[in-house]
Amino acid sequence: MHCLELDRHSPTERPVGANSGTQNWRELLFLHWTMPPAALRDLIPAQVELDLWDGLAYVGVVPFRMEKIRPSWLPGAFAMDFLEVNLRTYVHFNGRPGVWFFSLEASSWLAVQAARAGWSLPYHHATMSTSREGANIRYASIRRHGAAVLTCDYEIRDELGASVPGTLDHFLLERYLLVSERRGAILEGQVHHTPYVAHRVNVQTLSQSIIVAGGMPRVSEAPVCAHFSPGVDVEVFGPYPVG
């Protein structure tokens, strides 16, 4: 079973004090596949544990729009908008569950440089586009100087609402901690936002090489879980060294 002993509540609470920045995440598509834990173990630091559900790891590909991205010291007029795709799995460190990113694609070169320097995250510059007609969304990403590609057409279906704690949907969607590594030290960042309002999704076409580019085995074309959320407004805290 999944790790019920982990503290899955306190990461959802807003940290005390001023935030490090704010972001708006819009039109998020969550695509998930199962993966044997052994396929991921060597891809994350030894001191970070995989967070499993019924003995399996989950790998997610999440394309979305980033809007009004700015650190707290930057005036709102200079905030950035760009597209992003992240490749992630779920981990825990010091009893706190979070997300580990294998790679992140962004359409903004400046955002890539800032995130690599400030958060020690493996961002890559990519050519990206998205369009929407009613409930149908198309998303495309091609990494510059690399083989990571994503193209996806999907239809937003009925609303599920906020996911219930203890369910697989909640395990996959409601993640508020980011774990990364800088020169051997583990860093933790935290985000705060309202719970995602999830929708069912009909994935019409999907082609991706992001997972293989991240060093993992090839997965089936169809994800085992797919969700959509219109988005959330986010406060960002950290990153801070932990452990």
C-alpha positions as CSV (number, residue, x, y, z in Angstrom):
1,M,0.0,0.0,0.0
2,H,0.9,3.7,-0.2
3,C,2.7,5.4,2.7
4,L,-0.2,6.3,5.1
5,E,2.3,7.1,7.8
6,L,3.5,10.2,5.9
7,D,2.3,13.6,6.9
8,R,0.1,14.4,4.0
9,H,-1.8,17.3,5.6
10,S,0.8,19.9,6.8
11,P,2.2,20.5,3.3
12,T,-1.3,21.7,2.2
13,E,-1.2,24.4,4.9
14,R,0.2,27.8,4.0
15,P,3.6,28.5,5.5
16,V,3.9,31.4,7.9
17,G,5.3,34.6,6.6
18,A,5.8,36.3,3.2
19,N,6.0,34.2,0.0
20,S,9.0,34.1,-2.3
21,G,6.8,34.7,-5.4
22,T,3.4,34.1,-7.0
23,Q,2.3,32.2,-10.1
24,N,-0.9,31.3,-11.9
25,W,-1.2,27.8,-13.3
26,R,-3.8,27.4,-16.0
27,E,-5.3,24.5,-18.1
28,L,-3.3,21.7,-16.5
29,L,-3.4,18.2,-18.0
30,F,-2.2,15.4,-15.7
31,L,-1.2,12.3,-17.5
32,H,0.1,9.3,-15.4
33,W,1.6,5.9,-16.0
34,T,2.7,3.3,-13.5
35,M,6.4,2.3,-13.3
36,P,8.3,-0.4,-11.4
37,P,10.1,1.4,-8.5
38,A,13.4,-0.2,-9.7
39,A,13.2,1.7,-12.9
40,L,13.3,5.0,-11.0
41,R,15.4,4.2,-8.0
42,D,18.8,5.2,-9.6
43,L,17.3,8.4,-11.1
44,I,16.8,10.1,-7.7
45,P,19.2,10.7,-4.8
46,A,19.7,7.7,-2.5
47,Q,18.4,9.6,0.6
48,V,15.1,10.5,-1.1
49,E,12.5,7.7,-1.0
50,L,9.9,6.9,-3.7
51,D,6.3,7.5,-2.6
52,L,4.4,4.4,-3.9
53,W,0.8,3.6,-4.4
54,D,0.0,-0.2,-4.0
55,G,3.7,-1.0,-4.6
56,L,4.0,1.0,-7.8
57,A,5.6,4.3,-8.7
58,Y,3.7,6.8,-10.8
59,V,5.3,9.0,-13.5
60,G,3.4,12.1,-14.6
61,V,3.6,14.3,-17.7
62,V,1.9,17.6,-17.0
63,P,1.5,20.3,-19.7
64,F,0.0,23.6,-18.8
65,R,0.2,27.4,-19.0
66,M,2.2,29.5,-16.6
67,E,0.9,33.1,-16.1
68,K,2.0,36.1,-14.1
69,I,5.1,34.4,-12.9
70,R,7.2,36.7,-10.7
71,P,9.4,36.6,-7.5
72,S,8.0,38.7,-4.7
73,W,10.5,41.6,-5.3
74,L,9.6,42.0,-8.9
75,P,6.8,44.5,-9.9
76,G,3.7,42.8,-11.4
77,A,4.3,44.7,-14.8
78,F,7.4,42.5,-15.3
79,A,5.7,39.1,-14.6
80,M,6.2,36.4,-17.3
81,D,3.8,34.1,-19.1
82,F,5.0,30.9,-20.8
83,L,4.2,27.3,-21.5
84,E,5.6,24.4,-19.4
85,V,5.6,20.6,-19.4
86,N,7.0,18.7,-16.4
87,L,8.0,15.1,-16.1
88,R,7.7,14.0,-12.5
89,T,7.4,11.2,-9.9
90,Y,6.4,11.2,-6.3
91,V,8.8,11.0,-3.4
92,H,9.2,11.6,0.3
93,F,12.0,13.0,2.4
94,N,12.0,13.4,6.2
95,G,8.5,12.0,6.2
96,R,7.1,14.7,4.0
97,P,5.7,13.7,0.6
98,G,6.5,15.8,-2.5
99,V,7.3,15.8,-6.2
100,W,10.6,15.0,-7.9
101,F,11.1,16.5,-11.4
102,F,13.1,14.6,-13.9
103,S,12.8,17.4,-16.5
104,L,10.8,20.5,-17.2
105,E,10.3,22.1,-20.6
106,A,9.5,25.9,-20.9
107,S,8.9,28.1,-23.8
108,S,10.8,31.0,-22.1
109,W,14.6,31.0,-22.3
110,L,14.7,33.5,-19.4
111,A,12.5,31.3,-17.2
112,V,14.8,28.3,-17.9
113,Q,17.9,30.2,-16.8
114,A,16.2,31.6,-13.7
115,A,14.8,28.2,-12.5
116,R,18.1,26.4,-13.1
117,A,19.9,29.0,-11.0
118,G,17.4,29.6,-8.3
119,W,15.8,26.2,-7.9
120,S,18.4,23.8,-9.3
121,L,15.7,22.3,-11.5
122,P,16.5,20.5,-14.9
123,Y,14.7,23.0,-17.1
124,H,15.0,22.9,-20.9
125,H,14.1,25.5,-23.5
126,A,11.5,24.2,-25.9
127,T,9.4,25.3,-28.8
128,M,5.8,25.1,-27.5
129,S,2.2,25.9,-28.5
130,T,-1.3,25.4,-27.3
131,S,-4.8,26.2,-28.7
132,R,-8.3,25.7,-27.5
133,E,-11.7,25.4,-29.1
134,G,-14.5,24.9,-26.6
135,A,-13.7,21.8,-24.5
136,N,-10.9,20.6,-27.0
137,I,-7.3,21.5,-26.3
138,R,-4.2,20.8,-28.4
139,Y,-0.7,21.0,-26.8
140,A,2.7,20.6,-28.5
141,S,6.3,20.8,-27.2
142,I,9.6,20.1,-28.9
143,R,12.8,20.5,-26.8
144,R,15.5,22.7,-28.4
145,H,18.7,20.6,-29.0
146,G,17.0,17.4,-27.7
147,A,14.7,14.5,-28.4
148,A,11.9,15.2,-25.9
149,V,8.6,15.7,-27.8
150,L,5.0,15.9,-26.7
151,T,1.9,16.3,-28.8
152,C,-1.5,15.8,-27.4
153,D,-5.2,16.5,-28.3
154,Y,-7.8,16.1,-25.6
155,E,-11.3,16.8,-24.6
156,I,-12.4,18.1,-21.2
157,R,-15.2,16.0,-19.8
158,D,-17.4,16.2,-16.7
159,E,-16.2,17.8,-13.5
160,L,-15.1,15.6,-10.6
161,G,-14.5,18.4,-8.1
162,A,-11.7,18.4,-5.5
163,S,-10.2,15.0,-4.9
164,V,-10.8,13.2,-1.6
165,P,-7.8,12.5,0.8
166,G,-6.9,8.8,0.7
167,T,-7.8,8.3,-3.0
168,L,-5.4,7.8,-5.9
169,D,-6.6,11.0,-7.4
170,H,-5.6,12.9,-4.3
171,F,-2.3,11.1,-4.2
172,L,-1.5,12.2,-7.8
173,L,-2.9,15.7,-7.9
174,E,-2.5,17.3,-4.4
175,R,1.2,17.7,-4.2
176,Y,2.6,20.9,-2.5
177,L,6.3,20.1,-1.9
178,L,9.1,20.1,-4.4
179,V,12.2,18.1,-3.6
180,S,15.5,18.9,-5.5
181,E,19.2,18.5,-5.0
182,R,22.0,21.1,-5.2
183,R,25.6,19.9,-4.8
184,G,24.6,16.9,-2.7
185,A,22.2,18.9,-0.5
186,I,18.5,18.3,-0.6
187,L,16.3,21.4,-1.1
188,E,12.6,21.7,-0.4
189,G,10.2,24.2,-1.9
190,Q,6.5,24.6,-1.1
191,V,3.5,25.9,-3.0
192,H,0.2,26.9,-1.6
193,H,-3.1,27.0,-3.5
194,T,-6.7,25.8,-3.2
195,P,-7.3,22.2,-4.1
196,Y,-7.5,21.4,-7.8
197,V,-11.0,21.2,-9.3
198,A,-10.5,18.1,-11.4
199,H,-12.3,17.0,-14.6
200,R,-12.3,13.7,-16.5
201,V,-10.4,13.8,-19.8
202,N,-10.8,12.1,-23.2
203,V,-7.3,11.8,-24.6
204,Q,-7.8,11.7,-28.4
205,T,-4.2,11.7,-29.6
206,L,-1.0,11.5,-27.7
207,S,2.6,11.1,-28.7
208,Q,5.5,11.7,-26.4
209,S,9.2,10.8,-26.0
210,I,9.7,12.9,-22.8
211,I,9.6,9.8,-20.5
212,V,12.3,7.9,-22.5
213,A,14.4,11.2,-22.7
214,G,14.2,11.2,-18.9
215,G,16.0,7.9,-18.7
216,M,13.0,5.7,-18.1
217,P,11.6,2.7,-20.0
218,R,9.1,3.3,-22.7
219,V,5.5,3.2,-21.5
220,S,2.2,2.4,-23.3
221,E,0.7,5.2,-25.4
222,A,-2.4,5.5,-23.3
223,P,-1.9,6.8,-19.7
224,V,-3.5,4.9,-16.9
225,C,-4.9,8.1,-15.4
226,A,-5.8,11.4,-17.0
227,H,-7.2,14.6,-15.3
228,F,-7.7,18.2,-16.2
229,S,-7.9,21.3,-14.0
230,P,-8.8,24.8,-15.1
231,G,-6.1,26.0,-12.8
232,V,-5.1,27.6,-9.5
233,D,-3.4,30.8,-8.2
234,V,-0.2,29.8,-6.4
235,E,2.1,31.2,-3.7
236,V,5.7,29.9,-3.8
237,F,8.0,29.5,-0.7
238,G,11.6,28.6,-0.8
239,P,13.6,26.6,-1.8
240,Y,15.3,25.8,1.5
241,P,18.0,23.3,2.5
242,V,16.5,20.4,4.6
243,G,17.8,17.4,6.3
